[in-house]
Amino acid sequence: MLLVENINTVDMPGYFVSTAERAAEIVNAVDRPNVRLQLDQYHVGMMGGDARDMLRRYGDLVEHTQIADVPGRHEPGTGQQPIHEFLAELDARGYAGSVGLEYRPSAATDAALAWLPRDRRG
């Protein structure tokens, strides 16, 4: 499986696939079942987008997701992103893939995972 990930141009200036739209264009252009979208909610937010909207538009292409809050790239609840709503939308869509917690903890591990219900910690 090859995943195309959107990465914002603030953290990685000049990155070719800076938006989920561009990543989806590439996945669609390749048109192969083993080339899919890695939807990174943090990078969508850093580019001023709404990851929930991207999920609605490109959900059929998504194989993996990652989350972090904006700004700061810390755990959910430390910034401005509607991460709980994004996760609820994944659940409502029946998303069976993984969600990567790709954030920089602002505290010790237990505190940085406090936002996540214990029954959801894998």
Secondary structure as GFF3:
##gff-version 3
##sequence-region A 1 122
A	DSSP	beta_strand	2	5	.	.	.	ID=ss1
A	DSSP	alpha_helix	20	30	.	.	.	ID=ss2
A	DSSP	beta_strand	35	40	.	.	.	ID=ss3
A	DSSP	alpha_helix	41	46	.	.	.	ID=ss4
A	DSSP	alpha_helix	51	58	.	.	.	ID=ss5
A	DSSP	three_ten_helix	59	61	.	.	.	ID=ss6
A	DSSP	beta_strand	62	67	.	.	.	ID=ss7
A	DSSP	alpha_helix	83	92	.	.	.	ID=ss8
A	DSSP	beta_strand	99	101	.	.	.	ID=ss9
A	DSSP	alpha_helix	109	112	.	.	.	ID=ss10
A	DSSP	three_ten_helix	118	120	.	.	.	ID=ss11
###
